[in-house]
Amino acid sequence: MRWRRVLGWALVVFALYAVYSAPESAAAFVRGVGEALGTLVDSIAAFFDGLLR
């Protein structure tokens, strides 16, 4: 259980470092992840819409 806490803090520190050192790249990464999640949600919605018709 303790290793999860350490890993979580390491991930937070890495994310903060990435944003500080290269904010444009970090923003592009977050934007890309958001677009991918949006596409995933749209695809799932289209699938269920197709099932209901």
mmCIF file of the N, C-alpha and C atoms, coordinates in Angstrom:
data_MODEL
# 
_entry.id   MODEL 
# 
loop_
_atom_site.group_PDB 
_atom_site.id 
_atom_site.type_symbol 
_atom_site.label_atom_id 
_atom_site.label_alt_id 
_atom_site.label_comp_id 
_atom_site.label_asym_id 
_atom_site.label_entity_id 
_atom_site.label_seq_id 
_atom_site.pdbx_PDB_ins_code 
_atom_site.Cartn_x 
_atom_site.Cartn_y 
_atom_site.Cartn_z 
_atom_site.occupancy 
_atom_site.B_iso_or_equiv 
_atom_site.pdbx_formal_charge 
_atom_site.auth_seq_id 
_atom_site.auth_comp_id 
_atom_site.auth_asym_id 
_atom_site.auth_atom_id 
_atom_site.pdbx_PDB_model_num 
ATOM 1   N N  . MET A 1 1  ? 0.819   -1.190 0.000   1.00 0.00 ? 1  MET A N  1 
ATOM 2   C CA . MET A 1 1  ? 0.000   0.000  0.000   1.00 0.00 ? 1  MET A CA 1 
ATOM 3   C C  . MET A 1 1  ? 0.866   1.258  0.000   1.00 0.00 ? 1  MET A C  1 
ATOM 4   N N  . ARG A 1 2  ? 1.979   1.193  0.702   1.00 0.00 ? 2  ARG A N  1 
ATOM 5   C CA . ARG A 1 2  ? 2.859   2.362  0.760   1.00 0.00 ? 2  ARG A CA 1 
ATOM 6   C C  . ARG A 1 2  ? 3.486   2.665  -0.596  1.00 0.00 ? 2  ARG A C  1 
ATOM 7   N N  . TRP A 1 3  ? 3.770   1.628  -1.384  1.00 0.00 ? 3  TRP A N  1 
ATOM 8   C CA . TRP A 1 3  ? 4.386   1.855  -2.686  1.00 0.00 ? 3  TRP A CA 1 
ATOM 9   C C  . TRP A 1 3  ? 3.442   2.596  -3.616  1.00 0.00 ? 3  TRP A C  1 
ATOM 10  N N  . ARG A 1 4  ? 2.123   2.416  -3.446  1.00 0.00 ? 4  ARG A N  1 
ATOM 11  C CA . ARG A 1 4  ? 1.169   3.163  -4.268  1.00 0.00 ? 4  ARG A CA 1 
ATOM 12  C C  . ARG A 1 4  ? 1.239   4.652  -3.965  1.00 0.00 ? 4  ARG A C  1 
ATOM 13  N N  . ARG A 1 5  ? 1.368   4.976  -2.697  1.00 0.00 ? 5  ARG A N  1 
ATOM 14  C CA . ARG A 1 5  ? 1.466   6.384  -2.307  1.00 0.00 ? 5  ARG A CA 1 
ATOM 15  C C  . ARG A 1 5  ? 2.742   7.002  -2.879  1.00 0.00 ? 5  ARG A C  1 
ATOM 16  N N  . VAL A 1 6  ? 3.844   6.274  -2.786  1.00 0.00 ? 6  VAL A N  1 
ATOM 17  C CA . VAL A 1 6  ? 5.121   6.767  -3.321  1.00 0.00 ? 6  VAL A CA 1 
ATOM 18  C C  . VAL A 1 6  ? 5.026   6.922  -4.837  1.00 0.00 ? 6  VAL A C  1 
ATOM 19  N N  . LEU A 1 7  ? 4.441   5.941  -5.501  1.00 0.00 ? 7  LEU A N  1 
ATOM 20  C CA . LEU A 1 7  ? 4.289   6.017  -6.953  1.00 0.00 ? 7  LEU A CA 1 
ATOM 21  C C  . LEU A 1 7  ? 3.378   7.174  -7.353  1.00 0.00 ? 7  LEU A C  1 
ATOM 22  N N  . GLY A 1 8  ? 2.323   7.392  -6.593  1.00 0.00 ? 8  GLY A N  1 
ATOM 23  C CA . GLY A 1 8  ? 1.417   8.510  -6.875  1.00 0.00 ? 8  GLY A CA 1 
ATOM 24  C C  . GLY A 1 8  ? 2.113   9.849  -6.744  1.00 0.00 ? 8  GLY A C  1 
ATOM 25  N N  . TRP A 1 9  ? 2.882   10.021 -5.669  1.00 0.00 ? 9  TRP A N  1 
ATOM 26  C CA . TRP A 1 9  ? 3.616   11.274 -5.493  1.00 0.00 ? 9  TRP A CA 1 
ATOM 27  C C  . TRP A 1 9  ? 4.678   11.460 -6.576  1.00 0.00 ? 9  TRP A C  1 
ATOM 28  N N  . ALA A 1 10 ? 5.323   10.368 -6.967  1.00 0.00 ? 10 ALA A N  1 
ATOM 29  C CA . ALA A 1 10 ? 6.321   10.461 -8.037  1.00 0.00 ? 10 ALA A CA 1 
ATOM 30  C C  . ALA A 1 10 ? 5.659   10.901 -9.343  1.00 0.00 ? 10 ALA A C  1 
ATOM 31  N N  . LEU A 1 11 ? 4.456   10.395 -9.608  1.00 0.00 ? 11 LEU A N  1 
ATOM 32  C CA . LEU A 1 11 ? 3.728   10.782 -10.813 1.00 0.00 ? 11 LEU A CA 1 
ATOM 33  C C  . LEU A 1 11 ? 3.335   12.259 -10.759 1.00 0.00 ? 11 LEU A C  1 
ATOM 34  N N  . VAL A 1 12 ? 2.899   12.733 -9.604  1.00 0.00 ? 12 VAL A N  1 
ATOM 35  C CA . VAL A 1 12 ? 2.535   14.147 -9.451  1.00 0.00 ? 12 VAL A CA 1 
ATOM 36  C C  . VAL A 1 12 ? 3.754   15.036 -9.658  1.00 0.00 ? 12 VAL A C  1 
ATOM 37  N N  . VAL A 1 13 ? 4.868   14.668 -9.060  1.00 0.00 ? 13 VAL A N  1 
ATOM 38  C CA . VAL A 1 13 ? 6.098   15.458 -9.199  1.00 0.00 ? 13 VAL A CA 1 
ATOM 39  C C  . VAL A 1 13 ? 6.552   15.474 -10.656 1.00 0.00 ? 13 VAL A C  1 
ATOM 40  N N  . PHE A 1 14 ? 6.483   14.324 -11.328 1.00 0.00 ? 14 PHE A N  1 
ATOM 41  C CA . PHE A 1 14 ? 6.868   14.267 -12.729 1.00 0.00 ? 14 PHE A CA 1 
ATOM 42  C C  . PHE A 1 14 ? 5.963   15.145 -13.585 1.00 0.00 ? 14 PHE A C  1 
ATOM 43  N N  . ALA A 1 15 ? 4.643   15.106 -13.316 1.00 0.00 ? 15 ALA A N  1 
ATOM 44  C CA . ALA A 1 15 ? 3.710   15.933 -14.083 1.00 0.00 ? 15 ALA A CA 1 
ATOM 45  C C  . ALA A 1 15 ? 4.006   17.413 -13.876 1.00 0.00 ? 15 ALA A C  1 
ATOM 46  N N  . LEU A 1 16 ? 4.262   17.813 -12.642 1.00 0.00 ? 16 LEU A N  1 
ATOM 47  C CA . LEU A 1 16 ? 4.594   19.217 -12.377 1.00 0.00 ? 16 LEU A CA 1 
ATOM 48  C C  . LEU A 1 16 ? 5.885   19.621 -13.070 1.00 0.00 ? 16 LEU A C  1 
ATOM 49  N N  . TYR A 1 17 ? 6.877   18.741 -13.059 1.00 0.00 ? 17 TYR A N  1 
ATOM 50  C CA . TYR A 1 17 ? 8.140   19.022 -13.743 1.00 0.00 ? 17 TYR A CA 1 
ATOM 51  C C  . TYR A 1 17 ? 7.911   19.156 -15.255 1.00 0.00 ? 17 TYR A C  1 
ATOM 52  N N  . ALA A 1 18 ? 7.092   18.274 -15.817 1.00 0.00 ? 18 ALA A N  1 
ATOM 53  C CA . ALA A 1 18 ? 6.828   18.319 -17.255 1.00 0.00 ? 18 ALA A CA 1 
ATOM 54  C C  . ALA A 1 18 ? 6.136   19.624 -17.631 1.00 0.00 ? 18 ALA A C  1 
ATOM 55  N N  . VAL A 1 19 ? 5.178   20.048 -16.809 1.00 0.00 ? 19 VAL A N  1 
ATOM 56  C CA . VAL A 1 19 ? 4.478   21.304 -17.089 1.00 0.00 ? 19 VAL A CA 1 
ATOM 57  C C  . VAL A 1 19 ? 5.433   22.484 -16.950 1.00 0.00 ? 19 VAL A C  1 
ATOM 58  N N  . TYR A 1 20 ? 6.300   22.447 -15.963 1.00 0.00 ? 20 TYR A N  1 
ATOM 59  C CA . TYR A 1 20 ? 7.239   23.547 -15.739 1.00 0.00 ? 20 TYR A CA 1 
ATOM 60  C C  . TYR A 1 20 ? 8.292   23.616 -16.847 1.00 0.00 ? 20 TYR A C  1 
ATOM 61  N N  . SER A 1 21 ? 8.824   22.461 -17.250 1.00 0.00 ? 21 SER A N  1 
ATOM 62  C CA . SER A 1 21 ? 9.926   22.470 -18.207 1.00 0.00 ? 21 SER A CA 1 
ATOM 63  C C  . SER A 1 21 ? 9.470   22.645 -19.651 1.00 0.00 ? 21 SER A C  1 
ATOM 64  N N  . ALA A 1 22 ? 8.286   22.139 -19.994 1.00 0.00 ? 22 ALA A N  1 
ATOM 65  C CA . ALA A 1 22 ? 7.801   22.243 -21.371 1.00 0.00 ? 22 ALA A CA 1 
ATOM 66  C C  . ALA A 1 22 ? 6.283   22.397 -21.363 1.00 0.00 ? 22 ALA A C  1 
ATOM 67  N N  . PRO A 1 23 ? 5.796   23.594 -21.056 1.00 0.00 ? 23 PRO A N  1 
ATOM 68  C CA . PRO A 1 23 ? 4.339   23.760 -20.943 1.00 0.00 ? 23 PRO A CA 1 
ATOM 69  C C  . PRO A 1 23 ? 3.580   23.534 -22.257 1.00 0.00 ? 23 PRO A C  1 
ATOM 70  N N  . GLU A 1 24 ? 4.193   23.877 -23.395 1.00 0.00 ? 24 GLU A N  1 
ATOM 71  C CA . GLU A 1 24 ? 3.508   23.673 -24.667 1.00 0.00 ? 24 GLU A CA 1 
ATOM 72  C C  . GLU A 1 24 ? 3.330   22.187 -24.954 1.00 0.00 ? 24 GLU A C  1 
ATOM 73  N N  . SER A 1 25 ? 4.360   21.411 -24.708 1.00 0.00 ? 25 SER A N  1 
ATOM 74  C CA . SER A 1 25 ? 4.274   19.971 -24.932 1.00 0.00 ? 25 SER A CA 1 
ATOM 75  C C  . SER A 1 25 ? 3.283   19.325 -23.969 1.00 0.00 ? 25 SER A C  1 
ATOM 76  N N  . ALA A 1 26 ? 3.293   19.768 -22.724 1.00 0.00 ? 26 ALA A N  1 
ATOM 77  C CA . ALA A 1 26 ? 2.349   19.223 -21.743 1.00 0.00 ? 26 ALA A CA 1 
ATOM 78  C C  . ALA A 1 26 ? 0.915   19.552 -22.138 1.00 0.00 ? 26 ALA A C  1 
ATOM 79  N N  . ALA A 1 27 ? 0.686   20.762 -22.610 1.00 0.00 ? 27 ALA A N  1 
ATOM 80  C CA . ALA A 1 27 ? -0.655  21.150 -23.042 1.00 0.00 ? 27 ALA A CA 1 
ATOM 81  C C  . ALA A 1 27 ? -1.093  20.342 -24.260 1.00 0.00 ? 27 ALA A C  1 
ATOM 82  N N  . ALA A 1 28 ? -0.178  20.115 -25.181 1.00 0.00 ? 28 ALA A N  1 
ATOM 83  C CA . ALA A 1 28 ? -0.507  19.309 -26.358 1.00 0.00 ? 28 ALA A CA 1 
ATOM 84  C C  . ALA A 1 28 ? -0.836  17.878 -25.960 1.00 0.00 ? 28 ALA A C  1 
ATOM 85  N N  . PHE A 1 29 ? -0.127  17.342 -24.994 1.00 0.00 ? 29 PHE A N  1 
ATOM 86  C CA . PHE A 1 29 ? -0.397  15.987 -24.516 1.00 0.00 ? 29 PHE A CA 1 
ATOM 87  C C  . PHE A 1 29 ? -1.784  15.912 -23.888 1.00 0.00 ? 29 PHE A C  1 
ATOM 88  N N  . VAL A 1 30 ? -2.098  16.866 -23.027 1.00 0.00 ? 30 VAL A N  1 
ATOM 89  C CA . VAL A 1 30 ? -3.408  16.876 -22.367 1.00 0.00 ? 30 VAL A CA 1 
ATOM 90  C C  . VAL A 1 30 ? -4.517  17.060 -23.401 1.00 0.00 ? 30 VAL A C  1 
ATOM 91  N N  . ARG A 1 31 ? -4.286  17.926 -24.378 1.00 0.00 ? 31 ARG A N  1 
ATOM 92  C CA . ARG A 1 31 ? -5.263  18.138 -25.442 1.00 0.00 ? 31 ARG A CA 1 
ATOM 93  C C  . ARG A 1 31 ? -5.477  16.847 -26.233 1.00 0.00 ? 31 ARG A C  1 
ATOM 94  N N  . GLY A 1 32 ? -4.404  16.143 -26.537 1.00 0.00 ? 32 GLY A N  1 
ATOM 95  C CA . GLY A 1 32 ? -4.509  14.880 -27.273 1.00 0.00 ? 32 GLY A CA 1 
ATOM 96  C C  . GLY A 1 32 ? -5.267  13.822 -26.486 1.00 0.00 ? 32 GLY A C  1 
ATOM 97  N N  . VAL A 1 33 ? -4.997  13.736 -25.202 1.00 0.00 ? 33 VAL A N  1 
ATOM 98  C CA . VAL A 1 33 ? -5.715  12.777 -24.353 1.00 0.00 ? 33 VAL A CA 1 
ATOM 99  C C  . VAL A 1 33 ? -7.192  13.139 -24.295 1.00 0.00 ? 33 VAL A C  1 
ATOM 100 N N  . GLY A 1 34 ? -7.488  14.423 -24.175 1.00 0.00 ? 34 GLY A N  1 
ATOM 101 C CA . GLY A 1 34 ? -8.881  14.863 -24.155 1.00 0.00 ? 34 GLY A CA 1 
ATOM 102 C C  . GLY A 1 34 ? -9.612  14.539 -25.450 1.00 0.00 ? 34 GLY A C  1 
ATOM 103 N N  . GLU A 1 35 ? -8.943  14.747 -26.568 1.00 0.00 ? 35 GLU A N  1 
ATOM 104 C CA . GLU A 1 35 ? -9.552  14.426 -27.859 1.00 0.00 ? 35 GLU A CA 1 
ATOM 105 C C  . GLU A 1 35 ? -9.780  12.924 -27.995 1.00 0.00 ? 35 GLU A C  1 
ATOM 106 N N  . ALA A 1 36 ? -8.829  12.131 -27.528 1.00 0.00 ? 36 ALA A N  1 
ATOM 107 C CA . ALA A 1 36 ? -8.981  10.674 -27.590 1.00 0.00 ? 36 ALA A CA 1 
ATOM 108 C C  . ALA A 1 36 ? -10.147 10.215 -26.716 1.00 0.00 ? 36 ALA A C  1 
ATOM 109 N N  . LEU A 1 37 ? -10.269 10.777 -25.523 1.00 0.00 ? 37 LEU A N  1 
ATOM 110 C CA . LEU A 1 37 ? -11.391 10.421 -24.658 1.00 0.00 ? 37 LEU A CA 1 
ATOM 111 C C  . LEU A 1 37 ? -12.719 10.863 -25.267 1.00 0.00 ? 37 LEU A C  1 
ATOM 112 N N  . GLY A 1 38 ? -12.734 12.027 -25.894 1.00 0.00 ? 38 GLY A N  1 
ATOM 113 C CA . GLY A 1 38 ? -13.937 12.493 -26.561 1.00 0.00 ? 38 GLY A CA 1 
ATOM 114 C C  . GLY A 1 38 ? -14.346 11.569 -27.698 1.00 0.00 ? 38 GLY A C  1 
ATOM 115 N N  . THR A 1 39 ? -13.384 11.127 -28.471 1.00 0.00 ? 39 THR A N  1 
ATOM 116 C CA . THR A 1 39 ? -13.656 10.192 -29.566 1.00 0.00 ? 39 THR A CA 1 
ATOM 117 C C  . THR A 1 39 ? -14.180 8.871  -29.013 1.00 0.00 ? 39 THR A C  1 
ATOM 118 N N  . LEU A 1 40 ? -13.596 8.414  -27.923 1.00 0.00 ? 40 LEU A N  1 
ATOM 119 C CA . LEU A 1 40 ? -14.045 7.170  -27.297 1.00 0.00 ? 40 LEU A CA 1 
ATOM 120 C C  . LEU A 1 40 ? -15.493 7.283  -26.837 1.00 0.00 ? 40 LEU A C  1 
ATOM 121 N N  . VAL A 1 41 ? -15.830 8.376  -26.183 1.00 0.00 ? 41 VAL A N  1 
ATOM 122 C CA . VAL A 1 41 ? -17.205 8.584  -25.708 1.00 0.00 ? 41 VAL A CA 1 
ATOM 123 C C  . VAL A 1 41 ? -18.166 8.674  -26.889 1.00 0.00 ? 41 VAL A C  1 
ATOM 124 N N  . ASP A 1 42 ? -17.781 9.379  -27.939 1.00 0.00 ? 42 ASP A N  1 
ATOM 125 C CA . ASP A 1 42 ? -18.632 9.475  -29.126 1.00 0.00 ? 42 ASP A CA 1 
ATOM 126 C C  . ASP A 1 42 ? -18.854 8.106  -29.764 1.00 0.00 ? 42 ASP A C  1 
ATOM 127 N N  . SER A 1 43 ? -17.811 7.293  -29.807 1.00 0.00 ? 43 SER A N  1 
ATOM 128 C CA . SER A 1 43 ? -17.931 5.960  -30.394 1.00 0.00 ? 43 SER A CA 1 
ATOM 129 C C  . SER A 1 43 ? -18.851 5.071  -29.563 1.00 0.00 ? 43 SER A C  1 
ATOM 130 N N  . ILE A 1 44 ? -18.721 5.152  -28.255 1.00 0.00 ? 44 ILE A N  1 
ATOM 131 C CA . ILE A 1 44 ? -19.590 4.355  -27.379 1.00 0.00 ? 44 ILE A CA 1 
ATOM 132 C C  . ILE A 1 44 ? -21.038 4.814  -27.523 1.00 0.00 ? 44 ILE A C  1 
ATOM 133 N N  . ALA A 1 45 ? -21.246 6.124  -27.593 1.00 0.00 ? 45 ALA A N  1 
ATOM 134 C CA . ALA A 1 45 ? -22.598 6.647  -27.773 1.00 0.00 ? 45 ALA A CA 1 
ATOM 135 C C  . ALA A 1 45 ? -23.187 6.196  -29.105 1.00 0.00 ? 45 ALA A C  1 
ATOM 136 N N  . ALA A 1 46 ? -22.404 6.214  -30.161 1.00 0.00 ? 46 ALA A N  1 
ATOM 137 C CA . ALA A 1 46 ? -22.879 5.771  -31.468 1.00 0.00 ? 46 ALA A CA 1 
ATOM 138 C C  . ALA A 1 46 ? -23.207 4.283  -31.442 1.00 0.00 ? 46 ALA A C  1 
ATOM 139 N N  . PHE A 1 47 ? -22.425 3.498  -30.742 1.00 0.00 ? 47 PHE A N  1 
ATOM 140 C CA . PHE A 1 47 ? -22.683 2.063  -30.619 1.00 0.00 ? 47 PHE A CA 1 
ATOM 141 C C  . PHE A 1 47 ? -24.023 1.813  -29.947 1.00 0.00 ? 47 PHE A C  1 
ATOM 142 N N  . PHE A 1 48 ? -24.254 2.460  -28.809 1.00 0.00 ? 48 PHE A N  1 
ATOM 143 C CA . PHE A 1 48 ? -25.508 2.251  -28.097 1.00 0.00 ? 48 PHE A CA 1 
ATOM 144 C C  . PHE A 1 48 ? -26.691 2.855  -28.846 1.00 0.00 ? 48 PHE A C  1 
ATOM 145 N N  . ASP A 1 49 ? -26.459 3.932  -29.563 1.00 0.00 ? 49 ASP A N  1 
ATOM 146 C CA . ASP A 1 49 ? -27.514 4.505  -30.392 1.00 0.00 ? 49 ASP A CA 1 
ATOM 147 C C  . ASP A 1 49 ? -27.912 3.514  -31.483 1.00 0.00 ? 49 ASP A C  1 
ATOM 148 N N  . GLY A 1 50 ? -26.918 2.848  -32.062 1.00 0.00 ? 50 GLY A N  1 
ATOM 149 C CA . GLY A 1 50 ? -27.193 1.835  -33.070 1.00 0.00 ? 50 GLY A CA 1 
ATOM 150 C C  . GLY A 1 50 ? -27.937 0.638  -32.508 1.00 0.00 ? 50 GLY A C  1 
ATOM 151 N N  . LEU A 1 51 ? -27.670 0.298  -31.270 1.00 0.00 ? 51 LEU A N  1 
ATOM 152 C CA . LEU A 1 51 ? -28.380 -0.823 -30.656 1.00 0.00 ? 51 LEU A CA 1 
ATOM 153 C C  . LEU A 1 51 ? -29.846 -0.503 -30.411 1.00 0.00 ? 51 LEU A C  1 
ATOM 154 N N  . LEU A 1 52 ? -30.135 0.759  -30.106 1.00 0.00 ? 52 LEU A N  1 
ATOM 155 C CA . LEU A 1 52 ? -31.496 1.149  -29.767 1.00 0.00 ? 52 LEU A CA 1 
ATOM 156 C C  . LEU A 1 52 ? -32.370 1.403  -30.980 1.00 0.00 ? 52 LEU A C  1 
ATOM 157 N N  . ARG A 1 53 ? -31.781 1.472  -32.146 1.00 0.00 ? 53 ARG A N  1 
ATOM 158 C CA . ARG A 1 53 ? -32.580 1.739  -33.344 1.00 0.00 ? 53 ARG A CA 1 
ATOM 159 C C  . ARG A 1 53 ? -33.029 0.478  -33.982 1.00 0.00 ? 53 ARG A C  1 
# 
